[in-house]
Amino acid sequence: MPYRLATAHHGTTKILHYFCAVRKGVCMKNLKILVVCLNPCIDALYEVDDFAHGGLNRVSVTRRDAAGKGVNVAIALANLGVRVVCTGFNFCENGELLRRKLDESKVAYDFVDVSGEVRTNIKLYEKSTGAMTELNQPGSFVPFHAQAELLEKIRRHNADVLVLSGSRPENVEADFYAKIVAQEHGKFILDMEGDALLLALDAAGASIQNVYDTSGIVAHKKIFAVKPNLFELESTFGVKFSSPVQPKEIIDFCRASHVARPSPSASATSNGRRVALATAQNICVSMGAGGAVLITGEDAYYSPALSVQAKGVAGAGDAMVAGLVFALAMGSPVEDYLPAAMAAAAASVMRDGTLMCTREEFDRFFSEAREVCCCLQG
C-alpha cells in the first residue's frame, strides 16, 4: 500500500488558553508524529439494557467500527487538529475497511499489508450499569519478513514522537515494541501491558541519552509517557492496590526507583537489572470512575472523572493517550497534560461505539478538567 497523506481538516479555529490560534491540521511544534498499530480490529458493539449472563439478551443498538488502539489514537489526534501518520500491519481480506475509516478521518497511513483478516472484537455494553464486556480475537499471523519490513518503514519515517499502543498479532513477539524503542531516537508514548511494556521500558533504560527537542531543551528520557490503566499497572508490575484505590498509593508506587518484578529478558535477568518506571518522564494511570493520576519528574496530579453521559467507553484510554500527545505537540505546560487527557477521554465516551473525541467537545471539557485537576505533591 503506497503512503497516503490525507488532506487537513477544515473549519473554524478555537482559541484554548495557551493552545493559541493554531490552524487545524497544523502542529504548533511541527513535530513528526507516528502512531504504530500492530493489531487493528473491527469493533462490533452490541448494546443491551440489562445483560443476562447465560440467558437471552435482546440487542437495542448495533454498530461496527474499524479500530485498534493505535488507530483510535491517530483518529483522535486528527480530530484535534494534529497531523499524524498511522503505521503498522493491515490485513488483506478486509483491510479496506480500515483504510476507508482512516480516509474518512483524514488520517495519513503507511501500512505493511499482510495476508489474513483483520480481527473482530465484540463489545457487550450494558446500558443500565455502563459495564463493558469485551471478547477480543488474537489477530492474524504476521511473518517475520513483514515484521522486518515494518521496522524499516518506521526507521524511514524518522519521527519525533512515536506512539506504541495495543496488543500484538500472532507470531509477533513481546520484544517487538522494545526493538522500536531501541532503534529510534524520538520521544515515545507507551500504551501496552505485560512483558511488552516491561521490555520496552528496559530498552529505554538501556539507551537513555540526551535528545534535543525543537526548542533546544534537553530531554534525558526517551519515554515521554506511559499510560496504563489500574488493571494493567497491577498485572504488569505484580502489585495490588486497595479497593477503592487511593491516588497516593499509585503515586508512591510509581515514585519508587524500581518495580518489584524483574524484566523477562535474559540479559536483564543475568545482569540483575529491573525495569524502572523511572525511565518514563510521565506516568498517567487511569482509574475508570475513580479518575486518573499523572506522575511527573517533579509533581503528581489528580483529576476526578468528568461528569458525562457515557455512550461508548471502549476508546477512553486511547483518547487519553491522544490528549497527552496533543499537549506535547502544542507545547503545553506540564500541569495541563492531565486535563488534556481527561478532556479527550470525556469527549470520546459521550460518543457512540468507538467514535473518538471532536475538537469542539474537547475544548469544552478541557476548561472543566483544568478546574478540577489538582497537584498532590511537589
Secondary structure, DSSP 4 states (H G I P E B T S, - for coil): ---B-PPPP-SPPP--GGG-SPPTT--TT---EEEEESS-EEEEEEEESS--TTS----SEEEEEEE-HHHHHHHHHHHTT---EEEEEEETTTTHHHHHHHHHTT-EEEEEEESS--EEEEEEEETTTTEEEEEE-------HHHHHHHHHHHHHH--SEEEEES---TT--TTHHHHHHHH--SEEEEE--HHHHHHHHHHHHHT---EE-TTS-EE--SEEEE--BHHHHHHHHT----SSPPHHHHHHHHHSSS-SSBPSSHHHHHTT-B--GGGEEEEEEE-GGG-EEEE-SS-EEEEPPPP---S--TTHHHHHHHHHHHHHHTT--GGGHHHHHHHHHHHHHTSSTTPPPPHHHHHHHHHHHHHH-EEEE-
